[in-house]
Amino acid sequence: MTTELQNIGINTLGGVPTSLADYDGRAVLLVNVASKCGLTPQYSALEKLASDYAQRGLTVIGVPCNQFMGQEPGTADEIQTFCSMTYGVTFPLMEKVDVKGENQHPLFAELVKAKDSDGEAGDIQWNFEKFLIAPDGTVVNRFRPRTEPDAPEVVDAIEAVLPNRD
């Protein structure tokens, strides 16, 4: 059974319709990303998590956003090329969307209801905000942009929800 969050449609970076329901039964680390941000090097740690934990049921998903100082100005092709050539990104990337404001994508309207470790919900603060979604489609953790993807609290949270723990 999929959750409301999992049923929200979004297109891949290549324009193919999808939803988080395609990842039902897997843990998902969904991150709003940007190519020209001071936090962009987090792509390296995200790719490492994606490859290290893929067999245990984790999918990392990047969702480009250009709402923070225009730090993701590229086209879909430019974003894909940058991510693969610069950081070796192999995890799925979705279409560029608004993560806040009047044109906020419905996926993020739902995600921002989740609280971070300080109990704060609400708007995404910057690029590279991370949402950990359990295999059952519930948001279980929210990590703010400056929290590195390989920080112990992120890794521990991921390991706690992996469907394949061995």
C-alpha positions as CSV (number, residue, x, y, z in Angstrom):
1,M,0.0,0.0,0.0
2,T,1.5,3.3,-1.0
3,T,1.2,6.6,1.0
4,E,-0.1,9.9,-0.2
5,L,3.5,11.1,-0.5
6,Q,4.5,8.1,-2.7
7,N,1.6,8.8,-5.1
8,I,2.6,12.4,-5.9
9,G,3.8,12.4,-9.5
10,I,7.1,14.0,-10.6
11,N,9.1,13.7,-13.8
12,T,12.6,12.4,-14.0
13,L,15.3,14.8,-15.2
14,G,14.7,13.1,-18.6
15,G,11.0,14.0,-18.5
16,V,9.6,10.5,-17.7
17,P,6.7,10.6,-15.3
18,T,7.4,8.7,-12.0
19,S,6.6,8.9,-8.3
20,L,8.1,7.6,-5.1
21,A,5.8,4.6,-5.4
22,D,8.4,3.3,-7.8
23,Y,10.7,3.0,-4.8
24,D,8.1,1.4,-2.5
25,G,9.8,-1.1,-0.2
26,R,13.1,0.8,-0.3
27,A,14.5,3.6,1.9
28,V,14.8,6.8,0.0
29,L,17.0,9.8,0.8
30,L,15.5,12.6,-1.2
31,V,17.6,15.8,-1.5
32,N,17.0,19.1,-3.2
33,V,20.2,19.7,-5.1
34,A,22.0,22.5,-7.0
35,S,25.2,22.5,-9.2
36,K,26.6,25.9,-8.2
37,C,26.2,25.9,-4.5
38,G,28.8,25.9,-1.8
39,L,27.3,22.7,-0.6
40,T,27.5,21.1,-4.1
41,P,30.4,18.9,-3.0
42,Q,27.8,16.9,-1.0
43,Y,27.1,15.1,-4.3
44,S,30.2,13.0,-3.6
45,A,28.9,11.8,-0.2
46,L,25.4,11.3,-1.7
47,E,26.8,9.1,-4.5
48,K,28.9,7.1,-2.0
49,L,25.8,6.5,0.1
50,A,23.8,5.5,-3.0
51,S,26.5,3.0,-4.0
52,D,27.3,1.7,-0.5
53,Y,23.7,1.1,0.5
54,A,22.0,0.2,-2.8
55,Q,22.1,-3.5,-2.2
56,R,20.6,-3.0,1.3
57,G,17.6,-1.1,-0.1
58,L,18.5,2.6,-0.2
59,T,17.8,4.9,-3.2
60,V,19.2,8.4,-3.2
61,I,17.1,10.8,-5.3
62,G,18.2,14.3,-6.2
63,V,15.7,17.0,-7.1
64,P,17.3,20.1,-8.7
65,C,16.0,23.5,-7.6
66,N,17.0,27.0,-8.8
67,Q,15.3,29.0,-6.0
68,F,18.3,29.7,-3.8
69,M,20.4,32.5,-5.4
70,G,20.0,30.9,-8.9
71,Q,22.4,28.1,-8.0
72,E,20.8,25.6,-10.5
73,P,20.4,27.5,-13.7
74,G,21.1,24.7,-16.1
75,T,18.9,22.7,-18.4
76,A,18.1,19.1,-17.7
77,D,21.0,18.0,-20.0
78,E,23.4,20.4,-18.4
79,I,22.5,19.2,-14.9
80,Q,22.8,15.6,-15.9
81,T,26.2,16.2,-17.5
82,F,27.5,18.2,-14.6
83,C,26.4,15.6,-12.0
84,S,27.8,12.6,-13.9
85,M,31.0,14.2,-15.1
86,T,31.9,16.2,-12.0
87,Y,30.7,13.8,-9.2
88,G,30.0,10.5,-10.9
89,V,26.4,10.7,-9.9
90,T,24.5,7.5,-10.9
91,F,21.5,7.9,-8.6
92,P,18.2,9.2,-10.0
93,L,17.7,12.9,-10.6
94,M,14.2,14.4,-11.0
95,E,13.1,17.4,-12.9
96,K,14.0,20.9,-11.7
97,V,11.2,22.1,-9.4
98,D,10.3,24.8,-6.9
99,V,10.7,23.5,-3.3
100,K,9.0,26.5,-1.7
101,G,6.7,29.4,-2.5
102,E,3.7,29.9,-4.8
103,N,4.8,27.2,-7.3
104,Q,6.0,24.7,-4.7
105,H,5.9,21.2,-6.1
106,P,3.3,19.0,-4.4
107,L,6.0,16.6,-3.3
108,F,7.8,19.3,-1.3
109,A,4.5,20.7,0.0
110,E,4.1,17.3,1.7
111,L,7.8,16.8,2.6
112,V,8.1,20.1,4.5
113,K,5.6,19.0,7.0
114,A,8.3,16.7,8.4
115,K,10.3,18.0,11.4
116,D,14.0,18.2,11.8
117,S,16.0,17.2,14.9
118,D,15.0,20.5,16.6
119,G,11.3,19.8,16.0
120,E,11.2,22.4,13.2
121,A,9.0,21.8,10.1
122,G,8.3,24.3,7.4
123,D,10.2,25.8,4.4
124,I,13.3,24.3,3.0
125,Q,16.2,26.5,4.1
126,W,18.6,26.0,1.3
127,N,20.0,23.5,-1.3
128,F,20.8,20.0,0.0
129,E,18.1,19.6,2.5
130,K,17.6,15.9,3.0
131,F,14.5,13.8,3.7
132,L,14.7,10.2,4.8
133,I,11.7,8.2,3.7
134,A,11.2,4.7,5.2
135,P,10.3,1.7,3.0
136,D,6.7,2.2,4.0
137,G,6.6,5.7,2.5
138,T,6.7,7.7,5.7
139,V,9.1,10.5,6.3
140,V,11.2,9.5,9.3
141,N,14.0,12.1,9.3
142,R,14.8,15.6,8.0
143,F,18.3,16.9,7.9
144,R,19.1,20.5,7.2
145,P,21.4,21.5,4.3
146,R,24.7,21.9,6.3
147,T,24.3,18.3,7.7
148,E,26.7,16.3,5.5
149,P,25.1,13.2,3.9
150,D,27.7,11.0,5.6
151,A,27.3,12.5,9.0
152,P,26.9,9.8,11.7
153,E,23.3,10.9,12.5
154,V,22.4,10.5,8.8
155,V,24.1,7.2,8.4
156,D,22.6,5.8,11.6
157,A,19.1,7.0,10.5
158,I,19.5,5.3,7.1
159,E,20.8,2.1,8.7
160,A,17.8,2.0,11.0
161,V,15.3,2.0,8.1
162,L,17.1,-0.2,5.5
163,P,14.9,-3.1,4.4
164,N,18.0,-5.3,4.1
165,R,20.0,-5.0,7.3
166,D,22.6,-7.7,6.7
